[in-house]
């Protein structure tokens, strides 16, 4: 059963668990959030945005074409504010900052920094806690590129904990999940009201945090 954070006649916001794809993958036998939630609500849903399979947290779907159009417009105009919480390797000295590096997707599926051929990308962050070898940050992507947060932190020498795609794989395999959670989305409902929807930190995320505090 998918946890529903908010629902009205126009949209539904779900709390996606890590390891579940937002939309169907090439292997049609594998489940997806879209398929599971559509079956749960017994209705067609419209994709508004996505979060990576390895990431948990709040995600929006539209229930009708009108809501789909209005939400897409907000995303295209960058009127939607998405806030993530992440655990990065290493100690980030600055209290806050902005990472502005153009990103390009390569044929392997990886994304990398490419100042000449990449698309402009910007990510702001604020440090909320430091450990001996890790840093907890609140992150707001100002653009919506694939793997943006993960690649930006990797590019400054602080890959996200548990990221098997970006970072030292032998080190990353020691963690049970990618430590990136979409905790909040601020946007305007099709009905006109401004809302902020939050997804609680999952146990899989907090368990890693507790283990790190123990170290």
LUMLO-532205 format. One record per residue: residue number from 1; x negated, y, z negated of N, C-alpha, C in turn. Coordinates in nm, 3 decimals. Last residue first. Layout:
BEGIN
roba,nxx,nyy,nzz,caxx,cayy,cazz,cxx,cyy,czz
NUM,X,Y,Z,X,Y,Z,X,Y,Z;
...
***
This chain:
BEGIN
roba,nxx,nyy,nzz,caxx,cayy,cazz,cxx,cyy,czz
215,-2.896,0.578,-1.539,-3.036,0.573,-1.503,-3.114,0.691,-1.562;
214,-2.643,0.666,-1.615,-2.712,0.569,-1.699,-2.860,0.558,-1.669;
213,-2.580,0.825,-1.404,-2.596,0.889,-1.534,-2.670,0.796,-1.631;
212,-2.554,0.621,-1.216,-2.663,0.717,-1.202,-2.686,0.791,-1.333;
211,-2.322,0.495,-1.308,-2.448,0.420,-1.303,-2.567,0.515,-1.294;
210,-2.137,0.697,-1.269,-2.164,0.650,-1.405,-2.296,0.575,-1.410;
209,-2.142,0.715,-0.989,-2.181,0.830,-1.071,-2.216,0.789,-1.214;
208,-2.039,0.466,-0.924,-2.176,0.499,-0.886,-2.226,0.616,-0.968;
207,-1.781,0.502,-1.025,-1.865,0.393,-1.078,-2.012,0.419,-1.044;
206,-1.668,0.702,-0.870,-1.703,0.733,-1.009,-1.793,0.626,-1.070;
205,-1.628,0.555,-0.632,-1.715,0.672,-0.635,-1.763,0.700,-0.777;
204,-1.449,0.357,-0.702,-1.574,0.317,-0.635,-1.676,0.431,-0.636;
203,-1.232,0.503,-0.799,-1.316,0.429,-0.892,-1.450,0.392,-0.829;
202,-1.201,0.828,-0.635,-1.174,0.684,-0.651,-1.272,0.617,-0.747;
201,-1.074,1.136,-0.734,-1.198,1.062,-0.710,-1.171,0.913,-0.732;
200,-0.760,1.227,-0.579,-0.845,1.198,-0.695,-0.969,1.119,-0.655;
199,-0.706,1.476,-0.345,-0.715,1.331,-0.362,-0.807,1.302,-0.480;
198,-0.485,1.753,-0.307,-0.608,1.695,-0.359,-0.595,1.544,-0.372;
197,-0.377,2.029,-0.119,-0.355,1.890,-0.155,-0.487,1.827,-0.197;
196,-0.231,2.328,-0.126,-0.363,2.269,-0.146,-0.339,2.128,-0.197;
195,-0.035,2.537,0.095,-0.050,2.431,-0.004,-0.196,2.389,-0.013;
194,0.192,2.786,0.194,0.052,2.748,0.178,0.042,2.643,0.068;
193,0.482,2.744,0.395,0.422,2.755,0.262,0.277,2.711,0.264;
192,0.591,2.696,0.648,0.537,2.828,0.618,0.466,2.841,0.485;
191,0.663,2.456,0.754,0.771,2.537,0.699,0.724,2.675,0.655;
190,0.417,2.344,0.812,0.497,2.396,0.923,0.613,2.483,0.875;
189,0.190,2.462,0.556,0.291,2.368,0.603,0.365,2.428,0.723;
188,-0.145,2.549,0.578,-0.008,2.599,0.575,0.086,2.494,0.631;
187,-0.408,2.431,0.354,-0.350,2.463,0.485,-0.209,2.517,0.467;
186,-0.674,2.263,0.213,-0.589,2.382,0.200,-0.538,2.419,0.340;
185,-0.763,1.961,0.073,-0.733,2.029,0.200,-0.637,2.144,0.171;
184,-1.007,1.771,-0.109,-0.903,1.874,-0.103,-0.888,1.930,0.038;
183,-1.194,1.562,-0.099,-1.114,1.578,-0.220,-0.999,1.679,-0.207;
182,-1.338,1.322,0.060,-1.260,1.440,0.099,-1.160,1.468,-0.012;
181,-1.653,1.210,-0.039,-1.509,1.199,-0.064,-1.441,1.330,-0.026;
180,-1.934,1.015,-0.024,-1.870,1.133,0.034,-1.720,1.113,0.024;
179,-2.137,0.799,-0.049,-2.090,0.887,-0.155,-2.044,1.022,-0.097;
178,-2.070,0.489,0.081,-2.116,0.623,0.114,-2.053,0.719,0.013;
177,-2.126,0.214,-0.151,-2.045,0.293,-0.059,-2.119,0.422,-0.024;
176,-2.304,0.075,-0.318,-2.186,0.004,-0.265,-2.104,0.082,-0.163;
175,-2.658,0.078,-0.263,-2.538,0.146,-0.311,-2.414,0.086,-0.244;
174,-2.876,-0.031,-0.143,-2.860,-0.056,-0.285,-2.736,0.008,-0.345;
173,-2.899,0.060,0.112,-2.827,-0.066,0.092,-2.806,-0.101,-0.055;
172,-3.068,0.278,0.101,-2.924,0.302,0.102,-2.844,0.174,0.077;
171,-3.323,0.162,0.121,-3.282,0.231,-0.002,-3.131,0.243,-0.011;
170,-3.316,0.063,0.377,-3.351,-0.029,0.268,-3.312,0.031,0.133;
169,-3.261,0.294,0.528,-3.161,0.188,0.516,-3.190,0.094,0.399;
168,-3.298,0.618,0.468,-3.376,0.495,0.455,-3.280,0.379,0.428;
167,-3.066,0.791,0.689,-3.147,0.775,0.569,-3.222,0.643,0.572;
166,-2.769,0.725,0.822,-2.864,0.834,0.812,-2.940,0.823,0.680;
165,-2.627,0.488,0.799,-2.659,0.539,0.932,-2.768,0.647,0.928;
164,-2.568,0.434,0.539,-2.649,0.335,0.611,-2.691,0.384,0.749;
163,-2.552,0.615,0.263,-2.528,0.633,0.407,-2.622,0.542,0.486;
162,-2.597,0.618,-0.009,-2.520,0.508,0.047,-2.491,0.519,0.195;
161,-2.609,0.969,-0.047,-2.631,0.837,-0.108,-2.540,0.734,-0.043;
160,-2.709,1.170,0.224,-2.609,1.132,0.125,-2.633,0.990,0.078;
159,-3.042,1.316,0.243,-2.933,1.231,0.295,-2.835,1.194,0.185;
158,-3.209,1.566,0.243,-3.125,1.518,0.133,-3.011,1.433,0.187;
157,-3.344,1.695,0.448,-3.419,1.606,0.360,-3.342,1.554,0.240;
156,-3.191,1.827,0.621,-3.266,1.910,0.526,-3.337,1.825,0.421;
155,-3.066,1.628,0.766,-3.161,1.715,0.837,-3.241,1.804,0.743;
154,-2.888,1.519,0.585,-3.002,1.438,0.628,-3.109,1.527,0.690;
153,-2.701,1.724,0.587,-2.779,1.700,0.466,-2.901,1.612,0.494;
152,-2.611,1.703,0.857,-2.668,1.827,0.806,-2.751,1.805,0.680;
151,-2.509,1.442,0.870,-2.627,1.479,0.948,-2.691,1.607,0.896;
150,-2.288,1.457,0.692,-2.391,1.357,0.675,-2.521,1.396,0.746;
149,-2.131,1.661,0.801,-2.186,1.675,0.666,-2.303,1.580,0.648;
148,-2.075,1.551,1.070,-2.140,1.680,1.044,-2.206,1.689,0.907;
147,-1.966,1.336,1.201,-2.072,1.309,1.105,-2.142,1.438,1.058;
146,-1.848,1.552,1.452,-1.861,1.413,1.407,-1.982,1.400,1.316;
145,-1.753,1.885,1.346,-1.825,1.790,1.431,-1.831,1.651,1.368;
144,-1.598,2.123,1.272,-1.552,1.985,1.254,-1.621,1.885,1.344;
143,-1.716,2.393,1.063,-1.682,2.336,1.193,-1.650,2.188,1.171;
142,-1.752,2.421,0.799,-1.687,2.532,0.868,-1.651,2.495,1.011;
141,-1.713,2.201,0.535,-1.757,2.212,0.675,-1.680,2.325,0.744;
140,-1.808,2.234,0.214,-1.701,2.280,0.303,-1.757,2.289,0.445;
139,-1.878,2.051,-0.079,-1.915,2.082,0.058,-1.793,2.126,0.137;
138,-2.033,2.030,-0.387,-1.906,2.053,-0.319,-1.941,2.106,-0.181;
137,-2.276,1.788,-0.493,-2.239,1.913,-0.426,-2.094,1.912,-0.383;
136,-2.520,1.655,-0.701,-2.378,1.653,-0.666,-2.343,1.789,-0.607;
135,-2.829,1.498,-0.646,-2.758,1.625,-0.663,-2.613,1.606,-0.619;
134,-3.098,1.303,-0.793,-2.978,1.319,-0.711,-2.914,1.454,-0.739;
133,-3.292,1.247,-0.977,-3.325,1.220,-0.837,-3.205,1.239,-0.743;
132,-3.191,1.350,-1.218,-3.336,1.342,-1.196,-3.370,1.327,-1.049;
131,-2.913,1.559,-1.118,-2.971,1.450,-1.195,-3.121,1.446,-1.163;
130,-2.694,1.836,-1.123,-2.821,1.777,-1.081,-2.860,1.665,-1.177;
129,-2.388,1.971,-0.996,-2.462,1.898,-1.099,-2.590,1.840,-1.040;
128,-2.300,2.138,-0.797,-2.220,2.131,-0.919,-2.290,2.055,-1.032;
127,-2.391,2.352,-0.536,-2.436,2.249,-0.630,-2.351,2.254,-0.756;
126,-2.214,2.398,-0.245,-2.240,2.454,-0.379,-2.278,2.340,-0.471;
125,-2.229,2.471,0.109,-2.228,2.381,-0.007,-2.257,2.459,-0.134;
124,-2.117,2.475,0.451,-2.155,2.544,0.327,-2.148,2.444,0.211;
123,-2.214,2.422,0.780,-2.165,2.356,0.658,-2.210,2.437,0.538;
122,-2.171,2.442,1.129,-2.206,2.509,1.003,-2.138,2.440,0.886;
121,-2.275,2.427,1.467,-2.215,2.360,1.352,-2.262,2.428,1.224;
120,-2.266,2.431,1.819,-2.288,2.505,1.696,-2.210,2.441,1.582;
119,-2.378,2.138,1.985,-2.270,2.233,1.961,-2.294,2.301,1.825;
118,-2.697,2.093,2.165,-2.594,2.064,2.066,-2.488,2.172,2.056;
117,-2.909,2.159,2.324,-2.792,2.099,2.388,-2.676,2.072,2.292;
116,-3.092,2.295,2.152,-3.072,2.337,2.290,-2.941,2.286,2.348;
115,-3.101,2.180,1.901,-3.082,2.324,1.910,-3.049,2.369,2.051;
114,-2.976,1.916,1.768,-3.028,1.949,1.901,-2.999,2.096,1.927;
113,-2.953,1.665,1.531,-2.971,1.808,1.553,-3.035,1.829,1.690;
112,-2.728,1.388,1.602,-2.853,1.449,1.562,-2.855,1.598,1.589;
111,-2.545,1.092,1.553,-2.542,1.235,1.580,-2.672,1.294,1.529;
110,-2.496,0.768,1.700,-2.556,0.859,1.602,-2.543,1.003,1.650;
109,-2.414,0.638,1.917,-2.312,0.669,1.818,-2.364,0.758,1.707;
108,-2.596,0.609,2.114,-2.595,0.505,2.011,-2.482,0.523,1.911;
107,-2.585,0.840,2.264,-2.517,0.720,2.312,-2.506,0.609,2.211;
106,-2.529,1.117,2.037,-2.610,1.038,2.128,-2.536,0.909,2.164;
105,-2.398,1.439,1.986,-2.380,1.295,1.972,-2.460,1.222,2.079;
104,-2.549,1.719,1.827,-2.512,1.651,1.952,-2.500,1.501,1.925;
103,-2.537,2.036,1.664,-2.535,1.890,1.661,-2.491,1.834,1.796;
102,-2.717,2.310,1.526,-2.637,2.256,1.635,-2.649,2.105,1.639;
101,-2.695,2.419,1.197,-2.777,2.348,1.295,-2.685,2.287,1.399;
100,-2.682,2.565,0.909,-2.638,2.597,1.044,-2.734,2.534,1.144;
99,-2.581,2.542,0.590,-2.665,2.472,0.687,-2.606,2.499,0.825;
98,-2.584,2.758,0.319,-2.517,2.723,0.444,-2.618,2.656,0.537;
97,-2.557,2.733,-0.042,-2.620,2.766,0.084,-2.534,2.726,0.202;
96,-2.644,2.733,-0.394,-2.550,2.722,-0.283,-2.621,2.760,-0.155;
95,-2.868,2.703,-0.554,-2.735,2.683,-0.612,-2.628,2.665,-0.505;
94,-3.160,2.518,-0.458,-3.073,2.634,-0.447,-2.933,2.602,-0.499;
93,-3.267,2.253,-0.491,-3.303,2.362,-0.582,-3.205,2.478,-0.578;
92,-3.162,1.933,-0.504,-3.147,2.054,-0.424,-3.165,2.173,-0.517;
91,-3.331,1.641,-0.543,-3.282,1.756,-0.618,-3.280,1.878,-0.526;
90,-3.225,1.326,-0.393,-3.316,1.435,-0.421,-3.249,1.549,-0.496;
89,-2.931,1.244,-0.209,-3.062,1.205,-0.262,-3.147,1.329,-0.286;
88,-2.604,1.357,-0.305,-2.718,1.357,-0.214,-2.843,1.307,-0.285;
87,-2.268,1.312,-0.307,-2.388,1.287,-0.388,-2.504,1.271,-0.291;
86,-1.988,1.533,-0.261,-2.090,1.441,-0.211,-2.202,1.426,-0.313;
85,-1.663,1.629,-0.189,-1.763,1.615,-0.293,-1.859,1.507,-0.244;
84,-1.513,1.871,0.032,-1.561,1.737,0.002,-1.650,1.742,-0.122;
83,-1.247,2.053,0.162,-1.352,2.048,0.060,-1.385,1.903,0.027;
82,-1.129,2.244,0.427,-1.150,2.109,0.376,-1.268,2.109,0.279;
81,-0.895,2.463,0.535,-1.016,2.456,0.452,-1.025,2.316,0.392;
80,-0.783,2.579,0.842,-0.772,2.473,0.742,-0.904,2.465,0.667;
79,-0.834,2.749,1.041,-0.753,2.804,0.932,-0.732,2.701,0.822;
78,-0.959,2.710,1.284,-1.037,2.696,1.160,-0.967,2.762,1.042;
77,-0.807,2.690,1.503,-0.841,2.826,1.462,-0.923,2.829,1.334;
76,-0.767,2.417,1.509,-0.844,2.477,1.618,-0.888,2.620,1.584;
75,-0.606,2.383,1.282,-0.740,2.324,1.285,-0.825,2.391,1.392;
74,-0.375,2.521,1.361,-0.448,2.564,1.242,-0.591,2.509,1.242;
73,-0.301,2.367,1.583,-0.335,2.508,1.601,-0.415,2.560,1.482;
72,-0.236,2.127,1.463,-0.350,2.132,1.554,-0.397,2.276,1.576;
71,-0.006,2.210,1.329,-0.124,2.172,1.252,-0.249,2.174,1.340;
70,0.165,2.262,1.546,0.134,2.368,1.451,0.008,2.336,1.370;
69,0.181,2.008,1.671,0.132,2.124,1.745,0.087,2.235,1.648;
68,0.295,1.854,1.467,0.166,1.817,1.524,0.103,1.937,1.594;
67,0.541,1.973,1.438,0.445,1.982,1.328,0.303,1.950,1.376;
66,0.645,1.896,1.691,0.637,2.037,1.652,0.534,2.057,1.541;
65,0.645,1.617,1.686,0.561,1.688,1.782,0.543,1.836,1.745;
64,0.626,1.476,1.352,0.696,1.513,1.474,0.605,1.598,1.562;
63,0.464,1.423,1.142,0.578,1.332,1.164,0.654,1.362,1.293;
62,0.106,1.420,1.114,0.233,1.488,1.144,0.341,1.385,1.171;
61,-0.123,1.359,0.850,-0.058,1.312,0.972,0.071,1.392,0.990;
60,-0.433,1.414,0.678,-0.299,1.456,0.715,-0.252,1.388,0.844;
59,-0.613,1.292,0.398,-0.602,1.304,0.542,-0.456,1.330,0.577;
58,-0.837,1.268,0.124,-0.711,1.318,0.179,-0.719,1.335,0.331;
57,-1.058,0.976,0.087,-0.998,1.104,0.056,-0.877,1.142,0.138;
56,-1.381,0.838,0.187,-1.247,0.830,0.126,-1.187,0.969,0.116;
55,-1.579,0.716,0.458,-1.542,0.825,0.367,-1.402,0.802,0.311;
54,-1.626,0.536,0.654,-1.696,0.514,0.526,-1.655,0.615,0.419;
53,-1.484,0.640,0.870,-1.441,0.515,0.810,-1.500,0.496,0.670;
52,-1.441,0.997,0.854,-1.518,0.877,0.887,-1.467,0.755,0.810;
51,-1.123,1.137,0.924,-1.244,1.134,0.843,-1.311,1.000,0.869;
50,-0.937,1.344,1.154,-0.989,1.216,1.108,-1.098,1.239,1.005;
49,-0.617,1.497,1.234,-0.763,1.501,1.218,-0.806,1.364,1.167;
48,-0.367,1.418,1.336,-0.403,1.559,1.329,-0.555,1.576,1.320;
47,-0.161,1.187,1.497,-0.294,1.212,1.441,-0.327,1.360,1.448;
46,0.168,1.119,1.403,0.081,1.187,1.499,-0.052,1.221,1.431;
45,0.367,0.822,1.364,0.293,0.934,1.309,0.198,0.990,1.415;
44,0.683,0.659,1.359,0.566,0.702,1.436,0.501,0.822,1.368;
43,0.778,0.453,1.078,0.799,0.561,1.173,0.669,0.592,1.246;
42,0.758,0.316,0.829,0.845,0.268,0.936,0.882,0.382,1.032;
41,0.580,0.354,0.633,0.688,0.454,0.643,0.791,0.418,0.748;
40,0.418,0.130,0.681,0.470,0.156,0.547,0.588,0.252,0.550;
39,0.345,0.163,0.947,0.426,0.047,0.908,0.491,0.070,0.771;
38,0.195,0.397,0.923,0.311,0.395,1.011,0.405,0.280,0.975;
37,-0.009,0.307,0.755,0.085,0.408,0.705,0.210,0.414,0.791;
36,-0.138,0.118,0.920,-0.084,0.079,0.790,0.021,0.177,0.740;
35,-0.216,0.273,1.143,-0.128,0.157,1.159,-0.061,0.120,1.027;
34,-0.379,0.469,1.019,-0.264,0.507,1.101,-0.165,0.392,1.113;
33,-0.581,0.314,0.901,-0.490,0.392,0.817,-0.363,0.429,0.895;
32,-0.609,-0.016,1.041,-0.643,0.126,1.036,-0.543,0.196,0.947;
31,-0.753,-0.346,1.082,-0.650,-0.254,1.036,-0.702,-0.110,1.042;
30,-0.854,-0.527,1.368,-0.889,-0.460,1.243,-0.782,-0.356,1.208;
29,-0.780,-0.606,1.613,-0.739,-0.692,1.503,-0.769,-0.628,1.368;
28,-0.892,-0.441,1.801,-0.753,-0.416,1.765,-0.703,-0.502,1.649;
27,-1.184,-0.298,1.812,-1.132,-0.428,1.773,-0.990,-0.409,1.720;
26,-1.203,-0.022,1.834,-1.203,-0.104,1.956,-1.150,-0.244,1.929;
25,-0.968,0.101,1.586,-1.100,0.090,1.647,-1.090,0.005,1.774;
24,-0.705,0.328,1.498,-0.750,0.197,1.546,-0.887,0.203,1.614;
23,-0.808,0.574,1.249,-0.728,0.533,1.363,-0.780,0.400,1.415;
22,-0.966,0.560,1.017,-0.852,0.651,1.024,-0.754,0.610,1.133;
21,-1.069,0.248,0.873,-1.075,0.346,0.981,-0.950,0.433,0.982;
20,-1.181,0.187,0.552,-1.065,0.176,0.640,-1.071,0.286,0.746;
19,-1.390,0.250,0.389,-1.394,0.122,0.458,-1.278,0.098,0.551;
18,-1.218,0.420,0.123,-1.337,0.400,0.207,-1.333,0.261,0.270;
17,-0.867,0.505,0.156,-0.978,0.437,0.088,-1.098,0.426,0.181;
16,-0.697,0.812,0.182,-0.761,0.702,0.254,-0.871,0.637,0.170;
15,-0.411,0.925,0.087,-0.542,0.912,0.024,-0.610,0.790,0.085;
14,-0.214,1.132,0.307,-0.249,1.005,0.244,-0.388,1.012,0.182;
13,0.059,1.329,0.377,-0.083,1.332,0.340,-0.113,1.204,0.262;
12,0.280,1.402,0.633,0.249,1.312,0.523,0.098,1.319,0.501;
11,0.522,1.643,0.755,0.389,1.584,0.743,0.386,1.480,0.631;
10,0.801,1.708,0.772,0.709,1.737,0.882,0.575,1.663,0.874;
9,0.950,1.659,0.549,1.010,1.619,0.677,0.914,1.636,0.794;
8,0.683,1.550,0.331,0.808,1.622,0.355,0.860,1.581,0.492;
7,0.451,1.438,0.092,0.533,1.406,0.208,0.654,1.498,0.213;
6,0.138,1.354,-0.054,0.242,1.453,-0.028,0.320,1.409,0.094;
5,-0.009,1.127,-0.103,-0.032,1.243,-0.187,0.077,1.347,-0.174;
4,0.024,0.782,-0.111,0.072,0.905,-0.046,0.059,1.020,-0.145;
3,-0.176,0.502,-0.066,-0.134,0.605,-0.162,-0.098,0.733,-0.088;
2,-0.065,0.211,0.097,-0.142,0.335,0.106,-0.087,0.438,0.008;
1,-0.084,-0.120,0.000,0.000,0.000,0.000,-0.088,0.125,0.000;
***
